């Protein structure tokens, strides 16, 4: 199994490298080398679900490569694992290119642009048969000059691991993988789930996180440092906005060495009953959230966390149509 898993990592990494040499006219050839003809692809709103390699080509990769003709894909984290009988490879990093033509009705800027992504690929018989991908489109809009929400924390270019060793193309020690997965699951089920009984200050985050850990959140929230920053700028406003949130329906969660990742589609069900999140008033709407997390463990604690939420999909559910604002050229805070 370890040899097969290493081959899966190499397949996904090779796909990333091949993108730099591809054009919009060659998207079909690009995908044919890596994707099964009947593969399923699940992306962020407004793209959502695509079925079959041809639709993945015509509805995602061809328009993306037309918009960013010099596109390259830089994975700074990539590893693999098994979940519920499926073999997965996950990755996160940036798609980088010059925004030369309109994409998703977003006007081109002719500027270098970073599309932050998280992705999970399920592999069968040497081909990708399923992809789950979140691109931080709210951050793309920010780079294009559209700022709809007053972010509490800085919105910056998200870095890779401080250790610069997130591409785990080789086999990792199973004991280390098990240790990482256990820490993450303890943090989720014993820590985060204790909010209702213990409150924000009683969740015991210091049992799971380094004092100065880095939390890299989606646009609209930003990047925080340390437990205090995490709770003040993300966890507190989020829990106030969605106090009844419940997690479920994970597509995959696995660890590889000192890294762990989790994806849910959706993985959170909640009701928007609190004011203030993203500066928005409560709507009392029931919502679901597509979420991805990537964690890095250092010794016995978590040191870094890269977080993705399909913000466009979530905002649509509470009546905020970001792309309608783009069409109306509303470029600044609401």
Backbone as numpy.savetxt, mean C-alpha at the origin, in Angstrom:
# Nx Ny Nz CAx CAy CAz Cx Cy Cz
10.26 -26.23 -1.16 9.44 -25.02 -1.16 10.30 -23.76 -1.16
11.44 -23.77 -0.45 12.27 -22.57 -0.37 12.82 -22.21 -1.75
13.25 -23.24 -2.54 13.75 -22.97 -3.89 12.67 -22.38 -4.76
11.46 -22.93 -4.67 10.34 -22.41 -5.44 10.02 -20.97 -5.03
10.07 -20.69 -3.74 9.77 -19.34 -3.26 10.80 -18.35 -3.76
12.06 -18.75 -3.78 13.10 -17.88 -4.32 12.85 -17.59 -5.80
12.42 -18.59 -6.54 12.08 -18.39 -7.95 10.92 -17.42 -8.10
9.96 -17.48 -7.19 8.83 -16.55 -7.25 9.30 -15.11 -7.03
10.20 -14.92 -6.09 10.74 -13.58 -5.85 11.46 -13.07 -7.10
12.25 -13.93 -7.70 12.99 -13.54 -8.89 12.06 -13.20 -10.04
10.93 -13.91 -10.16 9.95 -13.62 -11.20 9.39 -12.21 -11.04
8.95 -11.88 -9.83 8.35 -10.56 -9.60 9.39 -9.46 -9.74
10.60 -9.70 -9.26 11.66 -8.69 -9.38 12.01 -8.48 -10.86
12.06 -9.56 -11.63 12.34 -9.43 -13.06 11.25 -8.64 -13.77
9.99 -8.83 -13.37 8.89 -8.05 -13.94 9.10 -6.56 -13.68
9.48 -6.21 -12.45 9.74 -4.81 -12.12 10.84 -4.24 -13.01
11.92 -4.99 -13.20 13.04 -4.51 -14.00 12.66 -4.36 -15.48
11.78 -5.24 -15.95 11.40 -5.21 -17.36 10.56 -3.99 -17.73
9.90 -3.41 -16.76 9.01 -2.27 -17.03 9.79 -1.10 -17.61
11.01 -0.90 -17.15 11.80 0.24 -17.61 12.07 0.19 -19.11
12.10 -0.99 -19.69 12.37 -1.14 -21.12 11.09 -1.29 -21.95
9.93 -1.08 -21.31 8.66 -1.28 -22.00 8.06 0.05 -22.44
7.24 -0.02 -23.47 6.48 1.13 -23.94 5.00 0.77 -23.91
4.16 1.77 -24.12 2.72 1.50 -24.13 2.35 0.52 -25.24
3.07 0.55 -26.34 2.80 -0.40 -27.44 3.24 -1.82 -27.09
4.13 -1.94 -26.11 4.66 -3.26 -25.77 4.12 -3.84 -24.49
3.03 -3.26 -23.95 2.50 -3.73 -22.68 2.04 -5.18 -22.75
1.48 -5.57 -23.89 1.01 -6.96 -24.03 2.17 -7.94 -23.94
3.29 -7.62 -24.59 4.46 -8.49 -24.52 5.03 -8.53 -23.11
5.04 -7.39 -22.45 5.52 -7.34 -21.07 4.73 -8.29 -20.17
3.43 -8.21 -20.24 2.59 -9.02 -19.35 2.64 -10.50 -19.72
2.78 -10.80 -21.01 2.74 -12.21 -21.43 3.88 -13.01 -20.84
4.97 -12.36 -20.47 6.12 -13.06 -19.91 5.95 -13.37 -18.42
4.98 -12.72 -17.77 4.90 -12.83 -16.32 3.50 -13.19 -15.80
2.46 -12.86 -16.54 1.08 -13.04 -16.07 0.40 -14.20 -16.78
-0.40 -14.93 -16.03 -1.27 -15.94 -16.62 -2.35 -15.23 -17.44
-2.79 -15.85 -18.51 -3.75 -15.22 -19.40 -5.06 -14.90 -18.70
-5.43 -15.67 -17.67 -6.68 -15.44 -16.95 -6.46 -14.79 -15.58
-5.35 -14.11 -15.42 -5.04 -13.49 -14.13 -6.07 -12.44 -13.74
-6.24 -12.27 -12.44 -7.10 -11.22 -11.89 -6.22 -10.14 -11.28
-6.62 -8.89 -11.46 -5.87 -7.74 -10.96 -6.83 -6.83 -10.23
-6.50 -6.48 -8.99 -7.34 -5.61 -8.17 -6.52 -4.39 -7.78
-6.97 -3.23 -8.23 -6.22 -2.01 -7.99 -7.03 -0.97 -7.26
-6.47 0.22 -7.13 -7.14 1.29 -6.39 -8.28 1.89 -7.20
-9.25 2.47 -6.51 -10.28 3.25 -7.21 -9.58 4.44 -7.89
-10.00 4.81 -9.09 -11.20 4.36 -9.82 -10.96 3.19 -10.78
-9.81 2.53 -10.71 -9.55 1.43 -11.64 -10.25 0.16 -11.18
-10.05 -0.22 -9.92 -10.71 -1.37 -9.29 -10.34 -2.69 -9.96
-11.31 -3.56 -10.21 -11.01 -4.94 -10.61 -10.89 -5.08 -12.12
-9.85 -5.80 -12.56 -9.64 -6.13 -13.97 -9.46 -7.64 -14.07
-10.11 -8.23 -15.05 -10.10 -9.69 -15.18 -9.49 -10.11 -16.50
-8.40 -10.84 -16.43 -7.73 -11.32 -17.63 -6.59 -10.42 -18.04
-5.57 -11.04 -18.63 -4.35 -10.31 -18.99 -4.63 -9.18 -19.98
-5.55 -9.39 -20.90 -5.83 -8.35 -21.89 -6.40 -7.10 -21.24
-7.30 -7.26 -20.28 -7.89 -6.10 -19.61 -6.86 -5.42 -18.71
-5.99 -6.20 -18.08 -4.92 -5.61 -17.27 -4.04 -4.73 -18.15
-3.80 -5.20 -19.35 -2.98 -4.44 -20.30 -3.69 -3.16 -20.73
-4.93 -3.27 -21.23 -5.61 -2.13 -21.86 -6.09 -1.09 -20.85
-6.46 -1.54 -19.64 -7.07 -0.63 -18.68 -6.10 -0.10 -17.63
-4.93 -0.73 -17.51 -3.97 -0.22 -16.53 -2.61 0.08 -17.14
-1.90 -0.96 -17.63 -0.51 -0.74 -18.01 -0.35 0.14 -19.25
-1.17 -0.04 -20.28 -1.02 0.80 -21.47 -1.28 2.27 -21.15
-2.39 2.64 -20.48 -2.57 4.06 -20.14 -1.48 4.60 -19.22
-1.00 3.77 -18.29 0.05 4.23 -17.38 1.34 4.51 -18.14
1.71 3.63 -19.05 2.93 3.82 -19.82 2.79 4.95 -20.84
1.57 5.23 -21.29 1.36 6.39 -22.16 1.54 7.68 -21.37
1.08 7.68 -20.12 1.18 8.88 -19.29 2.62 9.12 -18.83
3.35 8.02 -18.56 4.73 8.11 -18.07 5.62 7.28 -19.00
6.01 7.82 -20.15 6.72 7.01 -21.15 8.08 6.48 -20.69
8.70 7.15 -19.73 10.01 6.72 -19.25 9.89 6.01 -17.89
8.78 5.35 -17.66 8.49 4.76 -16.36 9.51 3.70 -15.96
9.89 3.74 -14.69 10.67 2.66 -14.10 10.04 2.27 -12.77
10.28 1.05 -12.34 9.66 0.53 -11.12 10.77 0.12 -10.17
10.87 0.81 -9.04 11.92 0.58 -8.07 11.33 -0.05 -6.81
11.52 -1.35 -6.67 11.13 -2.03 -5.44 12.21 -1.79 -4.39
11.84 -1.30 -3.22 12.83 -1.24 -2.14 12.55 -2.25 -1.03
11.40 -2.90 -1.11 11.10 -4.06 -0.27 10.48 -5.11 -1.18
10.94 -6.35 -1.07 10.34 -7.45 -1.83 10.65 -8.74 -1.09
9.62 -9.51 -0.78 9.82 -10.81 -0.13 8.61 -11.69 -0.39
8.63 -12.90 0.14 7.60 -13.87 -0.21 7.18 -14.69 1.00
6.03 -15.36 0.86 5.55 -16.23 1.91 4.29 -16.95 1.48
3.81 -17.79 2.38 2.60 -18.59 2.13 1.48 -18.12 3.04
0.27 -18.09 2.48 -0.91 -17.76 3.29 -2.09 -18.54 2.77
-2.71 -19.31 3.65 -3.92 -20.06 3.33 -3.75 -20.90 2.07
-2.58 -21.53 1.95 -2.32 -22.41 0.83 -1.83 -21.75 -0.43
-1.80 -20.42 -0.45 -1.32 -19.70 -1.63 0.09 -19.20 -1.45
0.85 -19.14 -2.54 2.21 -18.62 -2.52 2.20 -17.18 -3.04
2.72 -16.28 -2.23 2.64 -14.85 -2.51 4.03 -14.20 -2.55
4.14 -13.15 -3.33 5.28 -12.24 -3.29 4.72 -10.83 -3.12
5.27 -10.09 -2.17 4.82 -8.71 -1.97 5.99 -7.76 -2.23
5.66 -6.53 -2.55 6.69 -5.52 -2.82 6.11 -4.14 -2.57
7.00 -3.21 -2.26 6.62 -1.81 -2.19 7.80 -0.97 -2.64
7.50 0.22 -3.12 8.53 1.12 -3.64 7.87 2.24 -4.41
8.51 2.68 -5.48 7.99 3.78 -6.30 8.05 3.46 -7.78
6.97 3.78 -8.47 6.99 3.91 -9.92 7.42 5.35 -10.21
8.45 5.53 -11.00 9.03 6.86 -11.22 9.03 7.16 -12.71
8.55 8.34 -13.07 8.57 8.72 -14.48 8.20 10.18 -14.66
8.34 10.65 -15.88 7.94 12.01 -16.23 6.48 11.99 -16.65
5.66 12.80 -15.97 4.22 12.81 -16.19 3.93 13.63 -17.45
3.96 12.96 -18.62 3.88 13.66 -19.91 2.48 13.74 -20.49
1.61 12.80 -20.12 0.25 12.79 -20.66 -0.75 12.49 -19.55
-1.97 12.99 -19.75 -3.02 12.83 -18.74 -3.21 11.36 -18.37
-3.46 11.13 -17.10 -3.78 9.78 -16.62 -4.90 9.87 -15.59
-5.94 9.07 -15.76 -7.10 9.05 -14.85 -7.72 10.44 -14.72
-7.67 11.21 -15.81 -8.19 12.58 -15.87 -7.35 13.57 -15.06
-6.19 13.13 -14.58 -5.29 14.04 -13.88 -4.41 14.71 -14.93
-4.38 16.03 -14.98 -3.57 16.71 -16.00 -2.08 16.42 -15.82
-1.39 16.24 -16.92 0.05 16.00 -16.89 0.78 17.25 -16.41
1.94 17.04 -15.79 2.74 18.14 -15.25 4.07 18.32 -15.98
4.47 17.32 -16.77 5.79 17.31 -17.40 6.91 17.32 -16.36
6.60 16.87 -15.18 7.58 16.82 -14.09 7.87 15.37 -13.69
9.05 15.15 -13.13 9.35 13.86 -12.52 8.35 13.60 -11.40
7.81 12.38 -11.35 6.71 12.05 -10.45 6.96 10.68 -9.83
6.61 10.56 -8.55 6.78 9.31 -7.83 5.41 8.75 -7.48
5.12 7.55 -7.97 3.87 6.86 -7.65 4.19 5.78 -6.62
3.85 6.02 -5.40 4.13 5.07 -4.33 3.14 3.91 -4.41
3.64 2.69 -4.35 2.77 1.52 -4.50 3.09 0.45 -3.46
2.08 -0.35 -3.17 2.23 -1.60 -2.46 1.51 -2.66 -3.28
2.06 -3.88 -3.31 1.45 -4.90 -4.15 1.69 -6.29 -3.59
0.72 -7.16 -3.84 0.80 -8.57 -3.49 0.48 -9.37 -4.75
1.35 -10.32 -5.08 1.15 -11.18 -6.24 1.05 -12.63 -5.79
0.02 -13.32 -6.25 -0.08 -14.76 -6.00 0.43 -15.51 -7.22
1.30 -16.48 -6.97 2.00 -17.18 -8.04 1.55 -18.63 -8.12
1.28 -19.08 -9.34 1.01 -20.50 -9.60 1.73 -20.91 -10.88
2.42 -22.04 -10.82 3.07 -22.61 -12.00 3.93 -21.59 -12.75
4.66 -20.79 -11.97 5.60 -19.87 -12.59 5.01 -18.64 -13.21
3.76 -18.29 -12.89 3.13 -17.09 -13.45 2.29 -16.40 -12.37
2.12 -15.10 -12.53 1.26 -14.33 -11.63 -0.19 -14.59 -12.01
-0.98 -15.06 -11.06 -2.39 -15.34 -11.33 -3.32 -14.35 -10.63
-2.77 -13.58 -9.70 -3.58 -12.59 -8.98 -2.68 -11.49 -8.46
-3.11 -10.25 -8.62 -2.39 -9.09 -8.09 -3.35 -8.21 -7.32
-2.90 -7.77 -6.16 -3.58 -6.72 -5.39 -2.61 -5.55 -5.30
-3.03 -4.39 -5.74 -2.11 -3.25 -5.82 -2.80 -1.97 -5.36
-2.14 -1.24 -4.49 -2.61 0.09 -4.11 -1.55 1.10 -4.53
-1.95 2.09 -5.29 -1.10 3.23 -5.64 -1.65 4.43 -4.88
-0.76 5.22 -4.28 -1.20 6.38 -3.52 -1.57 7.50 -4.48
-2.80 7.42 -5.01 -3.24 8.40 -6.00 -3.46 9.77 -5.37
-3.78 9.81 -4.10 -3.91 11.10 -3.44 -2.57 11.83 -3.42
-1.48 11.07 -3.29 -0.16 11.67 -3.34 0.21 12.12 -4.75
-0.21 11.34 -5.76 -0.01 11.79 -7.14 -0.72 13.12 -7.36
-1.93 13.24 -6.87 -2.67 14.49 -7.01 -1.96 15.64 -6.29
-1.39 15.35 -5.13 -0.62 16.37 -4.42 0.54 16.86 -5.29
1.26 15.92 -5.91 2.38 16.31 -6.76 1.91 17.09 -8.00
0.67 16.85 -8.43 0.13 17.57 -9.58 -0.50 18.90 -9.19
-0.44 19.26 -7.91 -0.91 20.57 -7.47 -2.27 20.57 -6.83
-2.86 19.38 -6.57 -4.18 19.30 -5.96 -4.03 18.88 -4.49
-4.35 19.80 -3.59 -4.24 19.52 -2.15 -5.62 19.73 -1.53
-6.28 18.62 -1.23 -7.66 18.69 -0.77 -7.80 18.66 0.74
-6.77 18.16 1.45 -6.89 17.96 2.89 -5.64 18.49 3.59
-5.83 19.14 4.74 -4.68 19.66 5.50 -4.03 18.54 6.31
-3.03 17.88 5.73 -2.38 16.75 6.39 -1.79 17.17 7.73
-2.00 16.34 8.76 -1.46 16.63 10.09 0.04 16.43 10.14
0.54 15.40 9.47 1.96 15.08 9.47 2.56 15.36 8.10
3.89 15.47 8.00 4.51 15.80 6.71 4.21 14.77 5.64
3.93 15.26 4.44 3.77 14.41 3.26 5.07 14.52 2.47
5.87 13.46 2.52 7.20 13.49 1.95 7.38 12.32 0.98
8.51 12.32 0.28 8.89 11.16 -0.52 9.28 10.05 0.45
8.52 8.96 0.44 8.71 7.89 1.42 9.99 7.11 1.10
10.88 6.94 2.07 12.12 6.20 1.81 11.93 4.70 1.98
12.92 3.96 1.49 12.98 2.53 1.76 13.53 2.29 3.16
13.79 1.04 3.49 14.29 0.71 4.83 15.59 1.45 5.15
15.71 1.87 6.40 16.93 2.56 6.81 18.15 1.65 6.69
17.94 0.36 6.73 19.03 -0.60 6.59 19.43 -0.86 5.15
18.62 -0.40 4.20 18.90 -0.56 2.77 19.02 -2.02 2.35
18.25 -2.91 2.98 18.34 -4.33 2.63 16.97 -4.98 2.60
16.02 -4.30 1.94 14.67 -4.80 1.90 14.35 -5.76 0.76
15.28 -5.94 -0.17 15.06 -6.89 -1.28 15.56 -8.26 -0.82
14.65 -9.09 -0.35 15.01 -10.38 0.23 14.91 -11.46 -0.85
15.80 -11.41 -1.82 15.74 -12.34 -2.94 16.24 -13.72 -2.57
17.02 -13.80 -1.50 17.54 -15.09 -1.05 16.63 -15.67 0.03
16.83 -16.94 0.31 16.07 -17.62 1.36 16.41 -17.02 2.72
15.39 -16.86 3.58 15.56 -16.32 4.92 15.39 -17.42 5.96
15.91 -17.17 7.15 15.81 -18.16 8.22 14.37 -18.26 8.71
13.85 -19.49 8.74 12.47 -19.71 9.12 12.19 -19.23 10.53
13.14 -19.42 11.45 12.93 -19.00 12.83 12.76 -17.49 12.93
13.53 -16.75 12.12 13.41 -15.30 12.13 12.06 -14.87 11.55
11.61 -15.55 10.52 10.31 -15.24 9.92 9.20 -15.47 10.93
9.25 -16.59 11.65 8.22 -16.89 12.64 8.23 -15.86 13.76
9.40 -15.43 14.15 9.53 -14.42 15.22 8.90 -13.10 14.79
9.14 -12.71 13.54 8.58 -11.46 13.03 7.06 -11.54 12.95
6.55 -12.63 12.40 5.10 -12.77 12.26 4.42 -12.75 13.62
5.01 -13.41 14.60 4.41 -13.44 15.93 4.35 -12.05 16.54
5.41 -11.26 16.37 5.42 -9.91 16.91 4.33 -9.06 16.27
4.18 -9.14 14.96 3.16 -8.35 14.27 1.76 -8.78 14.72
1.52 -10.07 14.82 0.19 -10.52 15.22 -0.10 -10.19 16.67
0.90 -10.22 17.54 0.69 -9.77 18.92 0.34 -8.29 18.95
1.04 -7.49 18.14 0.77 -6.06 18.09 -0.66 -5.79 17.63
-1.12 -6.55 16.64 -2.47 -6.34 16.11 -3.54 -6.81 17.09
-3.42 -8.07 17.53 -4.52 -8.69 18.28 -4.49 -8.38 19.77
-3.30 -8.18 20.34 -3.22 -7.84 21.76 -3.07 -6.35 21.99
-2.54 -5.64 21.02 -2.31 -4.21 21.17 -3.42 -3.37 20.57
-3.51 -3.35 19.24 -4.49 -2.49 18.57 -5.92 -2.83 18.96
-6.21 -4.10 19.16 -7.59 -4.50 19.47 -8.00 -4.20 20.90
-7.07 -3.68 21.71 -7.40 -3.36 23.10 -7.89 -1.92 23.28
-8.04 -1.19 22.17 -8.42 0.22 22.26 -9.73 0.43 22.99
-10.72 -0.41 22.71 -12.05 -0.23 23.31 -12.00 -0.34 24.83
-11.15 -1.26 25.34 -11.08 -1.46 26.79 -10.06 -0.54 27.47
-8.94 -0.28 26.78 -7.82 0.40 27.42 -7.66 1.85 27.00
-8.28 2.26 25.90 -8.08 3.60 25.39 -6.73 3.73 24.71
-6.49 4.89 24.14 -5.29 5.11 23.35 -4.02 4.93 24.17
-4.00 5.46 25.39 -2.79 5.42 26.21 -2.55 4.06 26.82
-3.57 3.21 26.88 -3.42 1.92 27.53 -3.19 0.76 26.59
-2.92 1.05 25.31 -2.76 -0.01 24.33 -1.39 -0.68 24.38
-0.46 -0.07 25.12 0.85 -0.70 25.31 1.69 -0.80 24.06
1.67 0.25 23.24 2.42 0.19 21.98 3.92 0.02 22.20
4.42 0.44 23.38 5.85 0.31 23.66 6.30 -1.15 23.73
5.36 -2.07 23.86 5.71 -3.49 23.86 6.05 -4.00 22.46
5.68 -3.25 21.44 5.80 -3.73 20.07 6.67 -2.84 19.18
6.80 -1.56 19.53 7.45 -0.59 18.65 8.68 0.01 19.30
9.72 0.24 18.49 10.85 1.02 18.95 10.37 2.43 19.30
11.04 3.03 20.25 10.63 4.36 20.73 10.58 5.38 19.60
11.53 5.30 18.66 11.59 6.27 17.57 11.25 5.64 16.22
10.31 4.68 16.24 9.98 4.01 14.98 9.39 4.98 13.97
9.54 4.62 12.69 9.02 5.43 11.59 7.75 4.79 11.04
6.72 5.62 10.89 5.44 5.18 10.33 5.19 6.00 9.08
5.19 5.32 7.93 5.06 5.99 6.64 3.64 5.80 6.13
2.80 6.81 6.31 1.39 6.69 5.98 1.04 7.24 4.61
-0.21 7.07 4.21 -0.66 7.57 2.91 -0.82 9.09 2.92
-0.87 9.66 1.73 -1.15 11.09 1.62 -2.48 11.40 2.31
-2.54 12.55 2.93 -3.69 12.91 3.75 -3.40 12.70 5.22
-2.52 11.75 5.52 -2.08 11.50 6.89 -0.63 11.89 7.05
0.26 11.36 6.21 1.66 11.73 6.26 2.52 10.76 7.04
3.72 11.19 7.36 4.73 10.36 8.01 4.94 10.82 9.45
5.02 9.85 10.36 5.20 10.17 11.78 6.43 9.46 12.33
6.91 9.95 13.46 8.07 9.34 14.13 7.75 9.11 15.59
8.05 7.91 16.07 7.87 7.59 17.48 6.42 7.30 17.83
6.24 6.70 19.00 4.90 6.34 19.46 4.03 7.57 19.64
4.60 8.63 20.22 3.82 9.86 20.44 3.35 10.46 19.11
4.25 10.53 18.13 3.87 11.08 16.84 2.83 10.22 16.14
3.01 8.90 16.22 2.06 7.96 15.63 0.67 8.15 16.21
0.59 8.27 17.53 -0.72 8.39 18.17 -1.34 9.76 17.96
-0.52 10.81 17.95 -1.06 12.17 17.80 -1.54 12.46 16.38
-0.77 12.00 15.40 -1.05 12.42 14.03 -1.79 11.37 13.19
-1.78 10.12 13.63 -2.53 9.12 12.90 -3.50 8.36 13.78
-3.00 7.60 14.74 -3.85 6.66 15.46 -5.00 7.35 16.18
-4.71 8.47 16.87 -5.76 9.18 17.59 -6.86 9.68 16.67
-6.54 10.50 15.64 -7.58 10.99 14.72 -8.32 9.86 14.02
-7.59 8.78 13.65 -8.23 7.68 12.94 -9.23 6.96 13.84
-8.84 6.67 15.08 -9.74 5.96 15.99 -10.92 6.83 16.42
-10.72 8.12 16.48 -11.84 9.02 16.78 -12.82 9.07 15.62
-12.29 9.01 14.41 -13.16 9.04 13.24 -13.89 7.73 13.00
-13.22 6.61 13.33 -13.78 5.28 13.07 -13.65 4.40 14.32
-14.33 4.75 15.41 -14.10 4.06 16.69 -14.53 2.61 16.71
-15.43 2.21 15.83 -15.94 0.82 15.87 -15.26 -0.06 14.83
-14.09 0.36 14.32 -13.45 -0.38 13.23 -13.14 -1.81 13.65
-13.32 -2.71 12.71 -13.02 -4.13 12.91 -12.25 -4.64 11.71
-11.26 -5.48 11.96 -10.46 -6.05 10.89 -10.94 -7.43 10.50
-10.85 -7.73 9.21 -11.26 -9.05 8.71 -10.85 -9.19 7.26
-11.06 -10.41 6.71 -10.94 -10.65 5.27 -9.55 -10.35 4.71
-8.51 -10.81 5.41 -7.17 -10.61 4.89 -6.92 -11.51 3.68
-6.35 -10.92 2.65 -5.95 -11.67 1.47 -4.70 -12.48 1.79
-3.77 -11.86 2.52 -2.52 -12.53 2.87 -1.86 -11.82 4.05
-1.17 -12.59 4.88 -0.27 -12.06 5.91 0.84 -13.07 6.11
2.08 -12.65 5.94 3.20 -13.57 6.08 4.46 -12.77 6.40
5.49 -13.47 6.86 6.77 -12.86 7.19 7.88 -13.60 6.46
8.98 -12.88 6.24 10.16 -13.42 5.58 11.36 -12.76 6.24
12.08 -13.50 7.07 13.17 -12.89 7.81 12.65 -11.85 8.79
13.16 -10.64 8.73 12.76 -9.58 9.65 11.67 -8.68 9.07
11.05 -9.11 7.98 9.98 -8.33 7.36 8.66 -9.10 7.41
7.57 -8.34 7.50 6.23 -8.92 7.49 5.34 -8.00 6.67
4.31 -8.58 6.06 3.36 -7.78 5.29 1.97 -8.38 5.42
0.98 -7.52 5.24 -0.42 -7.94 5.34 -1.24 -7.13 4.37
-2.25 -7.76 3.76 -3.15 -7.06 2.85 -4.57 -7.55 3.07
-5.51 -6.63 3.04 -6.92 -6.98 3.15 -7.73 -6.24 2.10
-8.78 -6.90 1.59 -9.50 -6.33 0.44 -10.99 -6.57 0.57
-11.67 -5.87 1.48 -11.12 -4.94 2.47 -10.71 -5.66 3.74
-9.89 -5.00 4.54 -9.49 -5.59 5.83 -10.08 -4.84 7.01
-10.74 -3.72 6.77 -11.35 -2.96 7.86 -12.79 -2.62 7.48
-13.70 -2.86 8.43 -15.08 -2.41 8.35 -15.30 -1.42 9.49
-15.94 -0.29 9.21 -16.09 0.73 10.25 -17.26 1.65 9.91
-17.59 2.50 10.88 -18.60 3.55 10.69 -17.95 4.89 10.97
-18.15 5.83 10.08 -17.51 7.15 10.20 -18.37 8.03 11.12
-18.15 7.87 12.43 -19.00 8.54 13.42 -18.31 9.68 14.15
-17.01 9.90 13.91 -16.28 10.95 14.61 -15.83 12.05 13.67
-15.80 13.28 14.20 -15.35 14.43 13.42 -13.82 14.51 13.42
-13.27 15.15 12.39 -11.88 15.56 12.43 -10.92 14.80 11.56
-11.18 13.54 11.24 -10.24 12.80 10.40 -10.18 13.47 9.03
-8.96 13.84 8.60 -8.73 14.61 7.38 -9.47 15.95 7.40
-9.83 16.41 8.59 -10.58 17.65 8.70 -12.03 17.55 8.31
-12.54 16.32 8.19 -13.90 16.10 7.69 -14.88 15.87 8.83
-16.12 16.33 8.70 -17.15 16.03 9.70 -17.63 14.59 9.56
-18.12 14.03 10.65 -18.66 12.67 10.63 -19.84 12.57 9.67
-19.94 11.42 9.01 -21.03 11.20 8.06 -21.98 10.08 8.50
-21.56 9.30 9.49 -22.31 8.11 9.95 -22.44 7.05 8.86
-21.59 7.12 7.86 -21.60 6.13 6.78 -20.80 4.89 7.19
-21.30 3.73 6.83 -20.54 2.49 6.97 -19.54 2.39 5.82
-18.30 2.05 6.15 -17.25 2.02 5.13 -16.42 0.75 5.25
-15.74 0.43 4.18 -14.71 -0.61 4.18 -13.41 0.02 3.69
-12.29 -0.59 4.08 -10.99 -0.04 3.71 -10.09 -1.13 3.15
-9.54 -0.85 1.97 -8.50 -1.69 1.40 -7.17 -1.20 1.99
-6.45 -2.11 2.63 -5.27 -1.71 3.40 -4.12 -2.67 3.13
-2.91 -2.13 3.11 -1.68 -2.93 3.07 -0.70 -2.37 4.09
0.01 -3.27 4.76 1.06 -2.89 5.69 2.32 -3.69 5.39
3.45 -3.02 5.51 4.76 -3.67 5.45 5.53 -3.24 6.70
6.07 -4.21 7.45 6.79 -3.91 8.69 8.22 -4.43 8.62
9.12 -3.73 9.30 10.49 -4.23 9.49 10.77 -4.35 10.99
11.20 -5.54 11.39 11.55 -5.79 12.80 13.04 -5.55 13.00
13.36 -4.96 14.13 14.74 -4.78 14.54 14.86 -5.30 15.96
15.61 -6.38 16.14 15.70 -7.08 17.43 14.30 -7.56 17.83
13.78 -7.07 18.94 12.49 -7.57 19.44 11.34 -6.60 19.20
11.57 -5.53 18.43 10.55 -4.51 18.25 10.46 -4.11 16.78
9.33 -3.53 16.42 9.11 -3.05 15.06 9.72 -1.66 14.91
10.50 -1.49 13.85 11.24 -0.24 13.66 10.67 0.65 12.56
10.00 0.03 11.55 9.44 0.80 10.44 8.16 0.14 9.96
7.23 0.99 9.47 5.94 0.50 9.00 5.51 1.35 7.81
5.38 0.69 6.64 4.90 1.35 5.42 3.43 0.99 5.26
2.56 1.99 5.17 1.11 1.77 5.23 0.44 2.33 3.98
-0.48 1.53 3.43 -1.27 1.95 2.28 -2.75 1.79 2.60
-3.52 2.81 2.28 -4.98 2.74 2.33 -5.47 3.27 0.98
-6.42 2.57 0.39 -7.01 3.07 -0.86 -7.89 4.27 -0.49
-7.25 5.44 -0.41 -7.94 6.63 0.09 -9.05 7.09 -0.84
-8.86 6.94 -2.15 -9.90 7.37 -3.09 -11.17 6.56 -2.87
-11.02 5.25 -2.70 -12.17 4.38 -2.46 -12.84 4.74 -1.14
-12.05 4.96 -0.09 -12.61 5.30 1.21 -13.34 6.65 1.16
-12.74 7.65 0.53 -13.38 8.96 0.45 -14.68 8.91 -0.35
-14.70 8.09 -1.41 -15.95 7.94 -2.17 -17.09 7.48 -1.28
-16.77 6.60 -0.32 -17.81 6.04 0.54 -18.38 7.04 1.53
-17.65 8.13 1.80 -18.18 9.15 2.71 -18.54 10.43 1.94
-18.74 10.27 0.62 -19.29 11.36 -0.17 -18.30 12.38 -0.67
-17.00 12.05 -0.66 -15.99 12.97 -1.17 -15.43 12.39 -2.47
-15.83 12.96 -3.60 -15.41 12.51 -4.92 -14.21 13.36 -5.35
-13.03 12.85 -5.09 -11.81 13.60 -5.37 -11.68 13.88 -6.87
-12.02 12.90 -7.70 -11.85 13.10 -9.13 -12.86 14.08 -9.71
-14.01 14.22 -9.08 -14.94 15.27 -9.48 -14.34 16.63 -9.20
-13.62 16.75 -8.11 -12.94 18.02 -7.80 -11.85 18.30 -8.83
-11.18 17.26 -9.28 -10.16 17.44 -10.32 -10.82 17.94 -11.61
-11.94 17.32 -11.97 -12.64 17.75 -13.19 -13.09 19.20 -13.09
-13.41 19.66 -11.89 -13.85 21.04 -11.69 -12.67 21.98 -11.36
-11.44 21.41 -11.43 -10.22 22.17 -11.20 -10.21 22.83 -9.82
-10.73 22.10 -8.83 -10.62 22.56 -7.44 -9.29 22.05 -6.91
-8.31 22.93 -6.83 -6.94 22.49 -6.58 -6.51 22.61 -5.13
-7.33 23.20 -4.26 -6.83 23.47 -2.92 -7.79 22.92 -1.88
-7.50 23.17 -0.63 -8.31 22.65 0.46 -9.77 23.00 0.25
-10.61 22.06 0.66 -12.06 22.23 0.46 -12.57 23.47 1.19
